[in-house]
Amino acid sequence: MDDFSTDDHAGAPLAERLRPKVLSEVIGQAHLLGPGKPLAMAFQSGQLHSMILWGPPGVGKTTLARLMAEAFAADFIAISAVFAGVKEIREAVVRAEITRARSGRRTILFVDEVHRFNKAQQDAFLPYVERGLLTFVGATTENPSFEVNSALLSRASVYVLHPLTADEMGQLLARARRQVLPRLSFDDDACARLIGLADGDARRLLNLVEQIDTATRTVQTSSIDGAFIDRTLAQNLRRFDKGGDAFYDQISALHKAVRGSSPDAALYWFCRMLDGGADPRYLARRIVRMAWEDIGLADPRAARIALDAAETFERLGSPEGELALAEAVLYLAMAAKSNAAYLAYNAARRFICGDGSRPVPVHLRNAPTRLMKNLGYGKDYRYAHDEADAYAAGEAYFPEGMPAVEWYRPVARGLEIRIGEKLAHLRELDRQARQKQD
């Protein structure tokens, strides 16, 4: 049987009273906590490390951080990025130094909603993470790739937490009824309605159960059916009934609808996310990303429209500014698509990562001093504007000895049709020029 000290939290919210005290009591996240899985291994090894827990609300991010402190006998300092700043970080550092000096214990600094910290605030505790004074555990509902600076991200493992499944939510509801509210009787329809309304969020489920408990005391009943749930929680139906989709799945669906040139589906997912409470500024950033990744040079206007929409939202705010974002979504969905530039960029990055540091050819080097000119810097460089059609056919711009590459391959859509024709023409001029040289 589960062992919860609910009496110790009399008067506390149900979610707090049922917070797991040991790892085995955690429901969900089997991909991280199951046998041989990453966090389970970390707990077993005793090797504490900095990490970012990324997932929607109510999936156990705070609970896991607290359990780590218990498991590793570490001092636990929790701050919220909504209310805290550099001052609170400095206070945490002082406390960690005192704790280490007095007892040798490590300190876990838990930063809830870490995505709300700006770069300066994140940089404030980075040196102490590097020194090992603080073990950083951040919780975020936003993609850390966009919201956490690269220096901190490189020093922390990122673990993705998932919304609880319907079965896992059922386990939690059964635990709440057994441990805290045995007087209440729920029929199957009532349980299904509560689980659906909670939408994979454990905290929300327990808060809804508390609301039901209060309502039953008011009307003096202990039997609960689906109709009672609907009457009591009607105001929550539209906002919470999202079918269990995770936040990041919805943004993926929006992106794929735009990429797939489906304007109505794109608009559906955009409005769905707004209705669910997504930050329009986050959506604006993703819309700009879509313009560069999936439309690119096939329609360069798309990026400008996306940026203008983001700026319009900043000027007008909600709800007026959201119309601009919606129009950008529709334009992007109908724009000509090309990921040629995106693929070319990634190919070039991969090549550079695996290649040596090739020297710049002498004829391409800058020669601002006499010494450099005497060394041949810039010699035989052909100034393109002095050539026919402003193109130095056959000129070499890559390092010597580098294999031939053609990373950028324009698609036959939109403006890239013209770009592709020009690129083919220039390559033919190069071929002819090199034939003459040979």
N, C-alpha and C positions, 0 to 999 in steps of 0.2 A: 504494500500500500504506500502511496505517496505520503511523505512526511512534511507537512507545511505548518509552520508556527503562526496560524492565522490569528490566534488570540493576541499575539505580540503587536499586531497592527490594527487593533480595534479602532474603528473610525476612519481608517485609511481607505482609499479607493480599492475596489475589488482587484483591479489589475496589480496593485502593489501588494495586497495580501496574498495573492497567488503567485507572486514572482518566485521562480525556482531558486532553491537554495544550493543545489548541487547540479552538476552537468547532466546527470541521468534524468533529471526532471524536465529538461528542456524538450519542448514539443516542436518538431519540424527541423529543417536544416540538416537532414541526414547526409546531404552531399558534403557537408563540412564536419559533422559531428559523429557520423557513423564510424564503425571500426576501420582503421587504416586511413581515415580521411584527414585532411590537413589540420583542422583545429583540434580534433581528437588527439592527433599525434603530438601537437604542441602541448596540450595539457598533460599527456602522459610523459613526455620527455622532460618537462620542467624548464624548457628553454623559452623564456618569455621574449617576444619580439614585437616591434612596432607594426601596426596594421591599420587598415581602413576597412570598416564594415559598411558595405554599400547595399542598400536595399530599401524597400518602401517602409512606411511607418508600421509599427506594431509587429515586427518579425523577430525581435529579440536582441537588437544591437546593444542596448544598455545592459540587458541581463547578462549577455556574454561577457561584457567588459567587467561587470561586478564579479562574476564567477571567476574570471582570471585573477583578479586581485585576491580572492579567497584562496584559490588553488595555489598561487605562487607566494602567499603570505606577503603581499606587497601593499604599500600604502595606496589608497585610492583617492584621487582628486578628480572630481567631475565639474566641468564648466560647460556652459552653453554659449556657443558662438553668437547667439542672438543677443545676449546680455553682456558678455564678457569682452574684454579688450586686452591691450598689452599690460595694463596694471594687474589684472587677475593672473595673467601668465607669469609675471614676475613674482607675484605672491606664491604661486605654485612652485616656482623654482626655489625660492627661499625655503619653503616647507620641505621640499624634496632634499635639499642640502642638509637641513637639520635632521631629518629622518635618517639619512645615510650616516651622518656623523654619530648619532646617538645609538642606533640599533643595527646599522648596516643593511636595513631593508630597502628594497627597490621601491620606486614610485611609478604607478600607472597614472598618466594624465589622460583622462577621457574627455574628449571634446565633442560634444553633441552638436550636430548640424555644422560640421567643420567647413562645409562649402560656403558658409556665410562669413568666414574670416577672409579678409583681404590678404594680399601678398605680404604686406608688412607685418600683419599679425601672425601669419603662418611662419614667416622668417624669424619671428621673435623667439619661438621655442625650438627652432631647428638646431641651433648649436648644442642645446642641452640633450636633444635626442641623439646627436652624433657622439657626444661624450658618454652617453649611457646613463646620465643622471635621471632622465625621464624615459619611460617607455610610452610611446604615443599610441593611443587607440582612438581613432576618429570614427564618428558615425555620420553617414551622409545619405540623403535620399537622391542626391544628384550625382551624375556621372563624374567620378573623381578625375577623369582624364581632362575634363574641362574646368573643374572648379578647384582643384588642388594643385599648387605649384609643383613643377617638375622635380625640384630639389627634394621636397618632402615626399613626393610620390615615389621617388627612386629609393627611398630608405624605408618604405613601408610595404608590406604585403597587402594586396587588395583581395578581400573576400566578398563575394556576392551572395547576399541572403535573399531567399525567395519568399513570396507570400505563402502563408500556410495553405495547404490543400483543404478541400472540404472535409476529408477524413480527419486530418489533423485538427481542424477547427472543432469537429465533433468530439474529439478526445478532450480538448480544452473545455468545451461546454460541459461534458460529463464530469470533468474534474471540479469545475466550479459548483455544479449542482451537488456533488457528493461531499465536497469539503466545506462549503460555506452556505449553500442555500438548499439544504435537503428538504425543506418544507414545500418547495415549488415543484409542480408536476408539469412537464412540457410534453405535448403530443408530438408526433413525427413532423407534422406540418409546421408547428411552431419552431422546432429545432432547425428545419430546413430554411425557414424564413430568416431566422437570426443569423445563421451561417452565411446565407446569401447577402444579407445586409452588411455584414462585417467585412466582406470582400477580402478575405485573406489576412486581415489585420487583427491580431490577437487582442491588443489593447481595446480596439473598438468593440470587439465581441463582448468583452467583460464589462465595458461601459454600458453597452446596450442591455446586458443582463441586469446590471444595477438599476437601470431605468425601469425595466420590467418589474423588478423586485419592489421598487418604490410604488409603482402603479398598482400592483396587486395588494399592497397594504392599504392603499387609499380606497379601493373598491372592495376590500376584504374578501379576496379569493386567493386560492393557491393553484388553481387549474388554468393552464395557459394553452390556447390553441392558436392557429395561424391568424384567425380573425382578430384576436386580442393583440397580437404582435402588430398587425396592420393599423389598428386603431391607435395604439400607443405610440408607434414609431413612424406614423405616416409622413411626418415632415422630413424624414431621412431617406425615404424610398428612392427619389430620383437621384440624389447626389451619390448615394452609396451603392446603388445597384449597378455595378460596372462589369458584372460577369466574372470577376476574379482576375482580370487581366492585370499584369504588373505595369507599372508606369513606363519602364523602359521597353516593354513590348509594344505599348501604344505609340511611342515615338518611333519605334522601328516600323510599325504599320504605316504611320504617316509618311515616313521617308520612302518606303517601298511603293506607296500609292503615288507619290510624286514621281518617283523614278519610272513607274509603270504607266505614266501619262493618264491617270484616272482622276480627273478633277473632283468629281463628286465624292469619291472615297477619301481623297486627300482632305477635302473640306469636312467630311464626317469625323475623321480622326482628329483633325485640328480642333473642331468644336467639342468633341468628346473630352479632349484633354483640358480645354479651358473649363468645361463644366465640372471636371473632376478636381479642379484647383491647381492645375499646372501653372507655373509662373510664366506669363507671356514673354518675359525677357529670355527665359530659357528657350522657349519655342522660337523666338526671333533668331537666336544664335544658331539653332539647328536649321532653320530655313536658309540662313546665309550659307551654312555648310553645304546644304543640298545644291545650292546654285553653283558653287565651285566644284563640287564632286561629281554631280550627275548631269550638269548642263554645260558647264565649262565654256569653251570657245565656240561651241555650236551656236550659242546665243549669249554674248557677253553682256547684253542688257539685263539678263536675269539677275546677275550679282548686284548690279546697281539698284534694281527694283527691290531686291531683298534687303539691301542696306538702307535704302530710303524708307522701307516699311518699318524696319527696326528703329530708325531715327524718329519716324512719325509717332510710333508708340511712346518713345521717350518724351516727346513733346506733348502729346495729348493724354497719355495715360489710358486707364481703362474706364469705360468700355469702348470709347471712341477709337482709340488707337488700334484695337484688335481688328477693326475692319481692314486697315492697311495690311496687317499680317495675313488676313484671309485672302485679300486680293493677290498678295505675293505668292501664297500657296497655289492659287488657281493659275497664275501666270507660269510658275515653275512647272506645274503639272502639264501644261499645254506647250511648253517650250521644246524646241529640238533638243535631243539628248546626246551627250557625248561624255564619256569618261576617259577620253584619250589623254588629256593633259594630266589627269589624276594617275593613270597608269604609267605615263612617262615619268612623272615625278617619283613615284614609288620605285620604278625600275632603276632610275638614276641613283636614288638613295641606296638601294641594295648593292649596286655596283661599287659605289664609293665606300660603303662599309667593309666590303671584302677586298678592296684594292689598296695598293700602296700609295704613297704621296708622290705622285709623278710631278716633275718640275715643269714650270711654265716654259713653253718654247721661247727661245731668245727673241724671235721677231715679234712676239706679243708682249714682251716686258716693257714696262715704263722706263724712260730714260731721262730723268730730270737733271742729272749731273753729267759733267764731262767724262768722269770716270766710267759711268755706266754706258755712255755712248762709245767710249773707247773699247769697252768690253763687248760691244756688238749688240747691246740691248736695243730693241726696236728696229734693227737693221733689216731691210728688205720687207718691212711691213707694208702692205698695200692698203691705202686709205680708200675704203669702199666708195665714198662720195666722188672720188676722181675716176671711177671705173664706169663702164657702160652699164646703164640701168642701176647705178649705185650698188653694184654687186661684183665683188672680186672673185670671179669664177675660178675654182680650183684652189683657193686659199685654204690653208690648214689652220684650224683653231683648237684642235685637241692636242694634248701632250704627245710627244713623239713616242712611237711604239704602241700606242693605245689601239686596241682592236676597234674595228668599225662598228658603230652602233646606230640604230635608228629607233630610239625610244618613243619619240612622238610620232604617232600614226593617226592623222586626222580621220574622222569618220565621214561618210558621205551623207551628212545631215547638217542643215542649217548653214551658218557661216563657214563651218569647217569644210564644206564642199569647195569653197573658194580658196581657203587656206591650203587644202590638200593639193589643189591644182597648182598653186604658186610653189609649194614645196617640191612637187614633182618637176616643175620647170627648172627650179634652181638646181636640183640634183642632176638634171640632164646637162645643164651648163657646166657643172663641176666635172661630170663624166667626160664631156667634150674637151674641156681645158686640160684635164689630166692625160687624155689621149695624145694631145699635141705635145705635152711635156715629155711623154715617153718616146 
